[in-house]
Amino acid sequence: MQVSVKTIPMSQIPEDMNQLKRRISDCQQELTQVRRDLLQLSGLEEPIRMLRRCEERLEMQKQYCSLFANTICQIHRQYVNTENRIIDSSENVSRKAQRESLSSRSLTDLYPLFYKVVSTRGGDSIGN
């Protein structure tokens, strides 16, 4: 087994160190830029919070609209039921009034006949 060792001349070491320093500096700059980008992204936290609050408000408005729609439907049903009861009651009152009118008319129509019968019978008994 052979091991090969590459030896770097001492004159090359300062140049390699400078390259390492530049790489480290580049990495630091990249990290600084990443940190700035993250800070900018974290600057979006407030707009994101505002969007979440808006979504919550929209959800509440949706629920309110649903409740309002249900209430309107119930009011409509109650209105229709009340209207039907009023119409039924009106029809019943109308039928009752018509029946009473017919009964009253029938009786008034019978009065002359009644008086005729009574007067005829009365006349017969007086004539006898």
Secondary structure, DSSP 8 states (H G I E B T S, - for coil): ---------TTHHHHHHHHHHHHHHHHHHHHHHHHHHHHHHHTTHHHHHHHHHHHHHHHHHHHHHHHHHHHHHHHHHHHHHHHHHHHHHHHHHHHHHHHHHHHHHHHHHHHHHHHHHHHHHHHHHHH-
